[in-house]
């Protein structure tokens, strides 16, 4: 019985998953269809998407409203649900292919990608050098475990060491894993130095370091901690940019300081270079390890290979991921030999970390990013985009509060809900990312040029001029 025909009084069981409540309801087809009606959409302002699934030869609807998911089932039938755990609020949009700075749907619609998979596709989509590296390695060996030598892993580590403060590298698969390694390294450093009581790490309000139990405790945000029981202990949170608060938080159990030089999820908030230098001084004075989380801001995104380079300061430990793999899952924890002294055989590990396939692609990413003048071109393009955004903010100073960020990690803080703005821009063919403090993040691939900047600005200007998203 297709939706819209037959007996509208046929009962349906529906479960609505949505923050902050979960509820179930017994509905008739007529009531359920009202959720899909034009009148409902007009009243609530957010359209529902229609999906269909088959259960007991009946076609049942499944809809989503404002990011909440509705599941329906027929009497005696199985619930109609997505096989995916509903942990994401997904846009009703899927892409078939990508090319450079663009993504394409199956029906041919083109989108300018200024989100880059949240800062991941550093060199855009379908980059020929990355594709060639992946295909070449795929014909040879994908995985063999870290109980054996992996030449491409050794090569990538040597190249990262040569281009950084570090002496040693541990490879993993994500930013959260890279930060987890850094946390363990900090604690192990103290234990190895004969101070096992020093386990606490100073972190910053508004931070985001990942979704594992330890990294959500490091970030300290209530919305990420809710429902997961007591937070992992050992983290002290202070206001971002407040050096006096950091100094007061240092105690006998403090082992390190962990900070994002630019908070991405936290609203594209850049740490003042002087603040980072002061953190280095405090760490040296008290014998602490200074850890930089450059998962999002590293790999040339700021116009420097590492974001901390613009401050003229170096950390003891650094977490890296996202752009390092150009779209292939790769994470890395870089450290000085002194900081990593406690990381002895068996102290840490990863089944998939540093596998030959991922290492081949990451080396190809470095081939491009370490080319002469690559980051110089990023600085030129980012300066153009920043200036155009500042100009836009002056013309539309009512909705736009400020322009934030460095390099090609930029943000527009607006009055109103940034998520609605992101959705509106998406309808116009521009992909961006929402962040805290009503900020729209612009994280384009580093290969964009003036034409892409012009195209993005045309969309932004049209959106703000119309006053409707």
Secondary structure, 3 states (H helix, E strand, C coil): CCCCCCCCCCEEEEEEEECCEEEEEEEEHHHHHHCCCHHHHHHHCCCCCCEEEEECCEEEEEEEECCEEEEEEECCCCCECCCCCCCCCCCCCCCCEEEECEEECCCCCEEEECCHHHHCCCCCECCHHHHHHHHHHHCCCCCCCCCCCCHHHHHHHHHHHHCCCCCEEEEECCHHHHHHHHHHHHHHHHHHCCCCCCCEEEEECCCCCCCCHHHHHHHCCHHHHCCCCCCCCCEEEECCCCHHHHHHHCCCCEEEEEECCEECCCCCEECCHHHHHHHHHHHHHHCCEEEEECCCCCCCCCCCCCHHHHHCCCCCEEEECHHHHCCCCCEEEEECCCCCCCCCCCCCCCCCCCCHHHHHHHHHHHHHHCCCCHHHHHHHHHHHHHHHHHHHHHHCCCCEEEEEEECCEEEEEECCCHHHHHHHHHHCCEECEEECCCEEEECCCCCCCHHHHHHHHHHHHHHHHHCCC
